[in-house]
Amino acid sequence: MKDIQLDEDKECPKCQTEIPRNFNVAASSSSDRESLKKLKNFQKSCDSFLMALVSKLCFNSNTAPDDDVVNRLMGYVTVKTTTRGLNAQQLLLTKPMSLFNHEIDPTPICRFFLLKLLTRKR
């Protein structure tokens, strides 16, 4: 599985123009709205599949997953960043977990699900 990218780096796949964080897809016609609805449903189904797969393969037994597996899974939902300035410090932030790195994650369902599984096994 390709590593999931940080949500901050959004750009148009055709022209590489940066997409603002507050960008909202507005469908102009009913066919566009229907296509967008189908895409979102497909992405939701794929994310559900990802959660089921991770649950089944990594957390199905009564034993906790190996540390390497835990570190890899944590890498999918967290990122280390350093603040700027005189009081620079390192922060651990969460990021969206999805098969689709272009999708903005307004509800952190996948991320919450994975963190919940990790805390149960630790």
Secondary structure by P-SEA (a helix, b strand, c coil): ccccccccccccccccccccccbbbbbccaaaaaaaaaaaaaaaaaaaaaaaaaaaccccccccccaaaaaaaaaacbbbbbbbccbbbbbbbccccccccccccccaaaaaaaaaaaaaac
